[in-house]
Amino acid sequence: MATEQIYKQFTSRTLLNFFEVAALTDGETNESVAAVCKIAAKDPAIVGVSVRPAFVRFIRQELVKSAPEVAGIKVCAAVNFPEGTGTPDTVSLEAVGALKDGADEIECLIDWRRMNENVADGESRIRLLVSEVKKVVGPKTLKVVLSGGELQGGDIISRAAVAALEGGADFLQTSSGLGATHATMFTVHLISIALREYMVRENERIRVEGINREGAAVRCIGIKIEVGDVHMAETADFLMQMIFENGPRSIVRDKFRVGGGFNLLKELRDCYESWDSVGVSPDTSP
């Protein structure tokens, strides 16, 4: 019979499979980023690490020489950080530079302040920003950071999510990991509803416009839940909510990620590595 220890080990292993660790503070150095990347790349490797664009070249061209295992994780460059006030042109150039340096994915912060000040104008700015950045990102993954904890009200969160989807986002991310409030179940609920309704509208558009060529379908879109440095138990609650809101088929890396800080990554690693099978017998009950 499964014990509490087994459940914890299973949970930590599952979360590690979808985990992205953030190293985005102003105080990051090559040394601190290297330390994060090395733990991220340990077996079982997590999805990747989110860093400022200035560190992408260091990871891809220097760190991999001394720590070749780091080549196996994704490097996501966070652009328009930390304020979210860049123009589409400047943010696109930032993304281009990060991609040339070896970034696998781009994480783009919206102008949440403008969204709070003037929702209609904020929506237009989100659509334009996301569409312009997506042009340079191309087939690679573009995550759009909604900063749900900073947006003032559920309606604004929902409208920001829809605007990002209409601009071409591949992932909707709850928050940046830098604010006072990270993911909440309310934000995840609103984003999930926005995504489901968008998918329904897009499928209907494809049907009405007669786009019936073989393979025509709405693009794959995912949700990244940024939890900061909460503990494993709280993070597991978000995993269960994701399954409840979007179904078990949403729990694949193309549709689901969990973002968090270095302390949470260490907690997940410690829990996973504490597993000791000595004395555990198989369940032979009928």
N, C-alpha and C positions, 0 to 999 in steps of 0.2 A: 504493500500500500504506500502511496506517495506521502512523504513527510513534508513539513513546512520548509525544511532545508531544500528539498527537491524543487518545490514550487518557486522558492526564491532564486535558485540557480537557473531554472528554466526561464523565469521572468527576466533576469539579468542578461541571459544569452539572447533572448528575443529582442530586448531593447538595444543591445549592442549592435545587432544586425541592421538596425535602422537609424543608428545614432550619428549625428554630426556634432563635433565639438567646436565651440567658438573660441577664438583667440583674437578678440577684436578691441580690447581696451587700448587707450592711448599709451599705456606704459609697456606695451609688448616690445620685445627685442628679439633678435635672431635666436638668442639662447632660450628665451621662454617659448617661442614658437617651436623651436626644435624639440624641446621637452614634451610639448603637447603632441606633436606629430609622432614621436617615437612611441608614446603610449597608445596613440590612436591606431598605429600600425601593428601592434602586438596581435598575435593570434588569439581569438578571432578578430580580424580587423573590422573596424567600424566603417561607415560609408566614407567619411572624410572630415576635413577640417575647414572652417570658415575663417579667413584672414583678410586683412587689408591688402589691397593690390601691391603695396610695396614689398610684401613678403613672398609673393608668388615665385619670383625669380630665384630667391634664396632657397626655397623648398625644392624647386624643380631642377635647379642647376648645381647647387652646392650641397644641400643636406643629403640628397640621395647618394652622394659619393661615400659619405661616412655611415649612412643608415639606408642601405638600398631597399629595405622593406617599406620605406615611406613611399616608394613609387607605386605601391599597390593601393593607396587611398586617394580619393578625389580631393582636389584643392579647389575650394569655392572662394572667389574673390568678391568681397562685399563693397559695392560701389554706392556712391552718394551717401556715404556714412561720414560722420554720425548725425548730421543735421537734416539730410533729405531735401536740401534746397537747391541742388544743382540744376542747371538747364539740361534739356535733352541732349544738346550737342556736347557739353562738357562731360556728362555722365557716359555718353556713348564712347567718347574718346578714352575715358578711364577704363571702360570695359574692353575696348580694343587693345589697350596696353596690357591689361591683365591676361587676355587671351593669348597675346603674342608671347608673354612670359611663361605660358604653360597652364593657365587656369583651365579647369575642366568644366566649371559651372560659374554662373554669375548670380549674385544676390543683390537686388536693387531696392533701396529704401525709398518709399514715397514721401512726398511733402505733406505729412499729416497735419502740420499747423495750418496750411492753406485749406485743407479739407475741413477743418473745424471752423475756419473763418467764413468760407463761402463754398458750400457743398457742390454746387453746379460747376463752378470754376475749378474746384479741386478735382472733380471727376474728369473734366476735360484735360487737366494737366497730367493726371495719372495715365489716361489713355495714350496721350502723346508721348510721355516719357517711356512707358512700357513698350509701345510700338517701335519707337526709335531705337531703344536698346536692343530689342529683339531682332531688329534688322542686322545688327552687327554680331549678335550672339549666334544667329542662325540655328542650326540643328542642336546646338548644345542647350543645356537646361538653364532657364531663366527663372529664378525665384523672386517673387515680388513681396517685399516686407511691408505689411499693412500697419504695423504699430498699433494693434488693436487696443492696447492699454492706454494709449494716448488719445485715441479718437473718442469724441464726446457723444456716446450714445449708440445703441444698436443699429439704428437706421443708417448712421454714417459708416459704421463698420461694414454693413451689408453693401452699401453703395460703392464703397472703396473696393471691395472684393469684386463686384461686378465690373467696375471700370478696369481693374487690372486684368480680368479675364478677357474683356473686349479688346484690350491692348495686345494680348498675346502671351500672357503669363503661362508658364509651364507648371509652376507651383505657387500656391498662395501660402505665405508664411505669416504666422500669427503676430510675431513681434521680432524686434532686433536682438534682444538679449542684453541690451544696454540700458533700457529704461527701467523705471521703478516697478512697472507691472509687466509681467511676461504673459504667457498664455493663460487664458481662463476657459472654463468649460463653456461659458456663454459665448465667447468669441469663436471657439471651435464649432459650436452649434450653428452660429450665424454663417460662418464661412462654408460649412458643409451644405447648408440650405442653398446658399448662393451658387455653389458649384453644381449641385444637383439640378437646380432650375436652369442654369446656363446650359448644361448638357442637353436638357430636354429641348430648349429653344434651338440650339444648334442642330440637333438631329431633325427637328421639324423644318428648319431652314433648308437643310440638305435635301429633305424629301420634297418640299415645295418647289425649290429651284431646279429639281430634276437632276441633281448631281448623283446619278445612279451608276457611275462608272465603278468597276470592280475595286473593292477596297476602300471606297469613300466612307469616311467616318470622322467623327469629332476627335481632335487630338487628345492624347492622354494628358490629364492634368492631375496634379497631386496636392497634398496638404502637408506643410511642415509645421509641427507644433514646437515652438521655442519655449522651453520650460525654465531656462536659467540654471540656478543651482539648487533646485528642490531635490528631495530625496527620491530613491527608487520607487517607493510605494506610491507617491503622488504621480510620478511619471507613468507608472503602470495604469493608473486610473485614466490617463489620457489615451493610452493604447486601447483600453476597453471602450472608451467613448467613441474612438475612431471606428472600431468594429461595429458598435451599435448604430452610429450615424450613417456609415457608408458601406457597411457589409464586409464580410471577411475577405472578399476579393480585392478590397482596397489596401490590404496589408501586404504590399510588395514595394520594393524600393522606388519604382517609377511613380508610385502614387502616395507614398507615405514616408516621412522622415520625422525624427525627433531631434531637436537641437537643444544643446545644454552646455554648461560650463565644465571646466576642468575637474572641479570637485565631484560633480555628478559622474563624470566618466570614471574617475578613480573609484567611486563607490560601486559602480557597476562591475568594474574589473575585479575589485576585491571580493565582491560577492560571488562572481563566477569562478574565480580562482580558489576560493575557499572550499570548493566542492571536494568531498572525500567519500569515495564509494566503499571504503573499507567497512565491512559489517552490514552492507545493504544487500538484502536478498531479494530475488525476484518475487513478484506477487504470484503465488500459485493457486490462489483461491478460485473456485469455479465461477 
